[in-house]
Amino acid sequence: MGTQYPLTRFTYGTTYGTITDMKRTTVYLPDELKARLVAEAARRQVTEAEIIRQAVDKETRQPRPRGGIFSGDTGGVTGANLHEHMEGFGEN
């Protein structure tokens, strides 16, 4: 019999070699990334597909926080004192 992989939340719906409730997709990987995927799957004793499913789930589970408009020092400008810093702006 083939290798038995540990059950995870992603291996549900498997019956006699048929995967239900999942859609097939194709991913093209550079050689180096494919080699790392193969090695990691062997290390964890899971399928390559399982690692890919986990990575996609992790990356898409929650929206990433949006950064602010500015990065770095604002020079003391805040929403509360913006009007002071804008005095004379646009005047000739």
C-alpha positions in Angstrom: 0.0 0.0 0.0 1.1 3.6 -0.6 2.4 6.1 2.0 -0.1 7.1 4.6 -0.2 10.9 5.2 -1.4 12.4 8.4 -4.9 13.8 8.3 -5.1 17.6 8.4 -8.0 20.0 7.9 -7.2 20.0 4.2 -7.4 16.2 3.6 -11.1 15.9 4.2 -13.4 14.5 1.6 -11.0 11.8 0.4 -12.6 8.5 -0.5 -10.8 5.6 -2.2 -8.4 7.8 -4.0 -11.0 10.3 -5.1 -10.8 13.8 -3.7 -14.2 15.4 -3.3 -15.1 19.0 -2.5 -11.9 20.3 -4.1 -11.0 21.9 -7.5 -7.9 21.1 -9.4 -5.5 23.9 -10.4 -2.1 24.0 -12.1 0.8 26.0 -10.7 4.1 26.6 -12.5 7.1 26.8 -10.2 10.7 27.7 -10.8 13.1 24.7 -10.4 14.5 26.0 -7.1 11.1 26.5 -5.6 9.9 23.0 -6.8 13.0 21.4 -5.2 12.3 23.2 -1.9 8.6 22.0 -2.1 9.6 18.4 -2.7 12.1 18.5 0.2 9.6 20.1 2.6 6.9 17.6 1.7 9.3 14.7 2.4 10.4 16.3 5.7 6.8 16.7 6.8 5.7 13.4 5.3 2.8 15.1 3.5 2.0 15.7 -0.2 3.2 18.6 -2.1 -0.4 19.6 -2.7 -1.0 19.7 1.1 1.8 22.2 1.5 0.5 24.3 -1.3 -3.0 24.3 0.2 -1.7 25.3 3.6 0.3 28.2 2.1 -2.6 29.5 0.0 -4.9 29.2 3.1 -2.4 31.1 5.2 -1.9 33.9 2.7 -5.6 34.3 2.0 -7.3 33.7 5.4 -7.3 37.4 6.6 -6.8 40.6 4.7 -3.4 42.1 5.2 -3.5 45.3 7.2 -3.3 48.5 5.1 -0.4 50.7 5.8 -0.7 54.4 6.3 -0.3 56.9 3.6 3.0 58.2 5.0 5.9 56.2 6.3 8.4 57.8 8.6 8.3 61.1 10.5 5.3 63.4 9.8 7.1 66.4 11.3 4.4 66.7 14.0 1.5 67.1 11.6 -1.6 65.4 12.9 -5.3 65.5 11.9 -5.8 67.8 14.9 -3.3 70.4 13.8 -3.3 70.1 10.1 -5.1 73.4 9.6 -2.2 75.2 11.2 0.3 73.6 8.8 -1.9 74.4 5.8 -2.2 78.2 6.5 -1.4 80.1 3.4 -1.3 77.0 1.2 -2.4 77.8 -2.4 -2.2 81.5 -1.9 0.1 83.7 -4.0 
